[in-house]
Amino acid sequence: MSIKNRKKAMNIKNHKNKKLLLFIIIFIGGYFFFFTSNLWYPDDSNSVKATAIFSSKNWNSRDITLLSWDYSESQQMMEVKIEINNTALDGTDQYLYTALERNKGYLEVKPVLETSDFVVLRITNLKRNWKEVSLRIKMPEKAQNKTNTQEELRLYTTKKSVHKIKSIPDLTSEEYQIDRINMRIAMYQDEIDKLNLSIDDLEKDKLAQERDISVLKDKEKYQTDQQKKETAQILSSAETSVKNLENEIAEHKATIEEYNQRIKKSKEELSSYQK
């Protein structure tokens, strides 16, 4: 074989080896992602949905409420505020926190304030091209072996959904508590607004059904006995539906009153910090 043909054959072989190496890298990468995807995604989903602000999750007899999730690109840092209501009263009030970025792996997490019912976490060293972050809360090791203990709670945010701010300020413990109370008031007001919208819809449904009932009753005088029996059944069902709507409206109004009382008490608590 001539030198020219040998070089040509070697070039072809090298090209094939490079393609084979590239295939192996892609295959191994896909294999690794497949078997580690449970580190990232919720068990019942193939994509991450950001945890809603003011949403609550029950975990190990604790109500975990996400108050805020802020991100400062210039500081490459996040700050997460969480309220914890421990209904178990089991003496465990501190937890283990980790964070994972989908493409970059584990991130640094540090509590800057941690009380029995409120925690402020800082997630640092975020690259500017981050996509999604998963925050995990675990029971401390001494409590992990207890019966019916769930392994961990996961909260999620994405680049699109996170609340972006210019910079995350360093606050005192008292200032964080004031911030927390203001967010709690905002959360209660948000629930009141939702309930008022629901009441408006329920009132419209009730009014429409009452009109239908009135029309049906007007027609009764022109109906036969058999028709009147059929109408009576329809009226009974419709009047029950109206009663159910009235009960639902009353329940919403009672809940609104409860939230208003909570707002009042929260403002009283707030004034104690602002003296």
C-alpha positions in Angstrom: 0.0 0.0 0.0 1.3 3.4 -0.9 2.0 6.1 1.8 -0.8 8.2 0.4 -3.3 5.3 0.7 -2.0 4.5 4.2 -2.6 8.1 5.3 -6.1 8.0 3.8 -6.9 4.7 5.6 -5.6 6.1 8.9 -7.7 9.3 8.5 -10.8 7.2 7.9 -10.0 5.1 10.9 -9.4 8.1 13.1 -12.7 9.6 11.9 -14.6 6.4 12.8 -12.9 6.3 16.2 -14.0 9.9 17.0 -17.6 9.1 16.0 -17.5 6.0 18.2 -16.1 8.0 21.1 -18.7 10.7 20.7 -21.5 8.0 20.6 -20.1 6.4 23.8 -20.0 9.8 25.6 -23.6 10.6 24.6 -24.8 7.1 25.6 -23.1 7.3 29.0 -24.4 10.8 29.5 -28.0 9.8 28.7 -27.6 6.6 30.9 -26.4 8.7 33.8 -29.2 11.3 33.4 -31.8 8.6 33.3 -30.7 6.9 36.5 -30.1 10.2 38.4 -33.3 12.0 37.2 -35.1 11.1 40.5 -32.6 13.3 42.2 -34.2 16.1 40.3 -37.7 15.6 39.2 -40.8 14.9 41.3 -41.7 11.3 41.4 -44.9 11.8 39.3 -43.5 14.3 36.7 -41.0 14.5 33.9 -40.6 18.3 34.3 -40.2 20.7 37.2 -43.1 22.9 38.2 -42.2 25.9 40.4 -43.6 25.8 43.9 -46.2 28.6 44.2 -45.5 31.4 46.7 -47.7 31.2 49.8 -48.5 27.5 49.0 -48.3 25.1 51.9 -47.3 21.4 52.0 -47.8 19.0 54.8 -44.7 17.0 55.7 -44.1 14.9 58.8 -46.9 16.6 60.7 -45.5 20.0 59.7 -47.1 22.7 57.5 -44.4 24.1 55.4 -45.3 27.5 53.8 -43.1 29.1 51.1 -43.2 32.8 51.8 -40.8 34.0 49.2 -38.0 32.9 46.8 -35.8 35.8 45.7 -32.9 35.7 43.2 -30.1 38.3 42.7 -28.1 37.7 39.5 -25.4 40.2 40.4 -24.8 38.4 43.8 -25.3 34.9 42.2 -27.5 34.2 45.2 -31.0 33.2 46.3 -32.9 33.8 49.5 -35.7 31.6 50.5 -38.1 32.3 53.4 -40.1 29.5 54.8 -42.6 29.3 57.7 -42.9 26.0 59.6 -45.8 25.0 61.8 -44.8 21.9 63.7 -48.1 20.3 64.8 -46.4 17.2 66.0 -44.8 19.1 69.0 -42.0 16.5 69.0 -39.2 18.7 69.9 -37.6 18.6 66.5 -37.4 22.2 65.2 -34.2 22.2 63.1 -33.8 20.5 59.8 -31.2 19.7 57.1 -31.3 21.7 53.9 -29.7 20.9 50.5 -30.1 22.5 47.1 -29.5 21.1 43.6 -29.3 22.9 40.3 -30.5 20.7 37.4 -27.3 21.0 35.3 -24.6 22.0 37.9 -25.4 19.7 40.8 -25.3 20.6 44.5 -25.2 24.2 45.6 -24.2 25.8 48.9 -27.1 26.3 51.4 -26.8 28.3 54.6 -29.5 29.3 57.1 -29.0 33.0 58.0 -31.9 32.8 60.4 -33.4 29.7 61.9 -36.1 29.6 64.6 -38.6 26.9 65.6 -41.2 28.2 63.1 -39.3 30.4 60.6 -36.2 29.9 58.5 -34.3 32.1 56.0 -32.0 30.3 53.7 -29.3 31.6 51.3 -28.3 29.5 48.2 -25.0 30.7 46.8 -22.5 30.2 44.0 -25.3 30.1 41.3 -24.0 30.3 37.8 -25.7 32.8 35.6 -26.9 30.1 33.2 -28.8 28.1 35.9 -32.2 26.7 34.8 -34.0 25.1 37.8 -33.2 24.7 41.5 -34.6 22.1 43.9 -34.5 22.8 47.6 -34.8 19.8 49.9 -35.7 19.7 53.5 -34.9 16.6 55.6 -35.4 15.7 59.2 -32.3 15.6 61.3 -30.6 12.2 61.6 -31.9 11.5 65.1 -35.5 11.8 63.8 -35.1 10.0 60.4 -35.5 6.5 61.8 -38.9 7.3 63.4 -42.0 5.4 62.1 -43.8 7.0 59.2 -41.2 9.7 58.7 -41.2 11.0 55.1 -37.7 11.1 53.7 -37.6 14.7 52.4 -39.7 17.6 51.1 -38.8 19.2 47.8 -39.5 22.8 46.8 -38.7 24.0 43.2 -38.1 27.2 41.4 -37.1 28.0 37.8 -35.3 30.9 36.1 -38.7 32.1 34.7 -40.7 31.9 37.9 -38.3 33.1 40.6 -38.7 36.6 41.9 -35.8 38.6 40.6 -34.4 41.5 42.6 -31.3 43.8 42.2 -29.7 42.7 45.5 -30.5 40.7 48.6 -30.0 42.9 51.7 -28.5 41.7 54.9 -31.2 42.1 57.6 -31.2 41.8 61.4 -33.2 39.1 63.0 -35.9 41.7 63.9 -36.1 43.0 60.3 -36.5 39.4 59.0 -39.4 38.9 61.5 -41.0 42.2 60.3 -40.6 41.0 56.7 -42.2 37.7 57.6 -45.2 39.3 59.2 -45.8 41.6 56.2 -45.6 38.6 53.9 -48.0 36.7 56.1 -50.5 39.6 55.9 -50.1 39.7 52.1 -50.8 35.9 52.1 -54.0 36.4 54.1 -55.1 39.3 51.9 -54.4 37.2 48.8 -56.7 34.4 50.2 -59.4 37.0 50.9 -59.3 38.3 47.4 -59.6 34.8 46.0 -62.6 34.1 48.3 -64.3 37.4 47.3 -64.0 36.4 43.6 -65.4 33.0 44.4 -68.3 34.6 46.3 -69.1 36.8 43.2 -69.3 33.7 41.0 -71.4 31.8 43.5 -73.8 34.8 43.9 -74.2 34.9 40.1 -75.0 31.2 40.0 -77.5 31.6 42.9 -79.3 34.5 41.2 -79.5 32.6 37.9 -81.0 29.6 39.6 -83.5 31.7 41.6 -84.7 33.3 38.3 -85.2 29.8 36.8 -87.1 28.8 39.9 -89.3 31.8 39.7 -90.1 31.2 36.0 -90.9 27.5 36.7 -93.3 28.5 39.5 -95.1 30.9 37.2 -95.7 28.1 34.8 -97.2 25.8 37.4 -100.7 27.3 37.2 -101.0 26.2 33.6 -99.8 22.7 34.1 -101.6 19.4 34.6 -101.4 17.5 37.9 -98.8 15.2 36.3 -96.7 18.1 35.1 -96.9 19.7 38.5 -95.5 16.6 40.1 -92.6 16.7 37.6 -92.1 20.4 38.2 -92.1 19.9 42.0 -89.2 17.4 41.7 -87.3 19.9 39.5 -88.0 22.7 42.0 -86.9 20.6 45.0 -83.6 19.9 43.3 -83.1 23.5 42.3 -83.9 24.8 45.8 -81.5 22.4 47.3 -78.8 23.6 44.9 -79.6 27.2 45.9 -79.3 26.3 49.6 -75.9 24.6 49.0 -74.7 27.8 47.2 -75.9 29.9 50.2 -74.0 27.6 52.6 -70.9 27.8 50.5 -71.1 31.6 50.4 -71.6 31.7 54.2 -68.6 29.5 54.7 -66.5 31.8 52.5 -67.6 34.8 54.4 -66.7 33.1 57.7 -63.3 32.3 56.3 -62.8 35.9 55.2 -63.7 37.0 58.7 -61.1 34.6 60.1 -58.4 36.0 57.8 -59.4 39.5 58.7 -58.9 38.6 62.4 -55.5 37.1 61.6 -54.5 40.2 59.7 -55.5 42.3 62.8 -53.5 40.1 65.1 -50.5 40.2 62.7 -50.6 43.9 62.6 -50.6 44.0 66.4 -47.5 41.7 66.4 -46.0 44.0 63.8 -46.5 47.1 65.9 -44.5 45.4 68.7 -41.4 45.3 66.5 -41.9 48.9 65.3 -42.0 50.6 68.7 
